[in-house]
Amino acid sequence: MDIDSYLNLIVYRKVPSLTCSIFNLSNDDLYSKSLGYKCIENKYKADINTNYGIGSITKMFTAVSILQLCENKILNIEDEIYLYFKETPLYKIFRTSNIKILHLLSHTSGISNLSFSESKYNTLNYLSGINLKTNNQLYKYLEDIISFKKKVSGTEYNYLNIGYIILGLIIENVSNIKYKNYVNKYIINKLNLYSTYFAGDKQITNLAVPYIYNNLNSYEIGTQLYSKYPQAGGIVSNITDLKKLFISIFLKDKYSIINSKSLNTMTTLQKKVNYGYESYKTYVGSGLFINLKFNGTKLYFHNGGIMGGRANFSYLPDHKIGCIVLTNSDNYPAEEISKNLLSIFVNNKSINTIVELEKKLKLITGNYYSYKNNTKIRIYKKNNMYVLQFMYYKNNKSYTLYTLKYTRNIIYFNAINNLDTFQKNKCKILLNTKQIIFNQYLFNKSYE
């Protein structure tokens, strides 16, 4: 499948609009495209300069700010964070936490994730949450969260928005200026990012409306991340500006926004991340994530999401080629799109995709019988999940099918029955021969 065909498949089935770019470190567009509507209601088309909420890619701005301060000897990445809260109510609890700046950058602080997301501190968000108007309120909230700290710092990965809010407070405490002002002065203005803003700071033109997909196959309008504490996900930007930022991180010359030592810090493996395809061998760095085995090479990336949008930046250091994908719906992972674009462009092959998988899954429903028809399997769809019902005499058990991987003709599943907590049931479906192998037993599809 070529890139245009792939993108058309995604946009016209899954997201209202998408903009993307494949580029090199000379800022040459190797491929760029914009498809769909930035506003469904008015049929306004998106273009390559359309602005999107980038969600957690904002964390890269925060990480770069911290590393700049380290370069200037104002911070040390190995410092424990209590050193930067001596005049605040957080000093005492941070003093006993053993949390370092590095731990916050790499999501390894050990702080419990209490479902504290951007929505919790965003009073204008699609979801209602806690109204944190002042630093004192935030300090009290942080004190409560830290008191739930369960893991030893540096031992385990746990994605944490609140960790980057703490980093933002450290930036403010050592620079004596507000977090937004620091990022504007030392990153946005320095790189001439003319279309990059903090959501809510000004009226933004050419902005993609964020949409939330619901189960009725329709969209409702979401929101950007307007917040007093935007360090974890509050920036709006576009392809042109994000290319400048990412090139300035990886270029390794006098125009770089950080030096080579800082880049090495960002890309040094910290802890393994148990998500996505296991074959990619994903690790967290400090402000970045790393796939060690993406088509036989290394890939750096970061995802972002808002209440109605997804974003991804991916970079292949061996090829010196990057990709950015921005969408205005939460319905499809930008990471998958970005990796597919790079895979098609560099390796001339696509990776597994949700759209392709869904097309294959539609073929598997029906009845399957074992030898002599003494045992039956029925596969059907329920609440957007596929269910395998195993029928042997009067013994009927139902298993929810969770896709592990697929090839052109085979889909591999875990079959989970809630009553069989300790039993792993493997299932694979052979699409070309219309057969199921459930555990070790073979079943053939019937068209009765």
Salt bridges, closest charged atoms under 4 A:
ASP4 OD1 - LYS33 NZ 3.61
ASP29 OD1 - LYS243 NZ 2.89
GLU78 OE1 - LYS100 NZ 3.14
ASP144 OD1 - LYS140 NZ 3.00
GLU156 OE1 - LYS151 NZ 3.83
ASP201 OD1 - LYS180 NZ 2.87
GLU278 OE2 - LYS272 NZ 2.84
GLU335 OE2 - LYS339 NZ 2.61
GLU358 OE1 - LYS14 NZ 2.86
ASP420 OD2 - LYS397 NZ 3.38
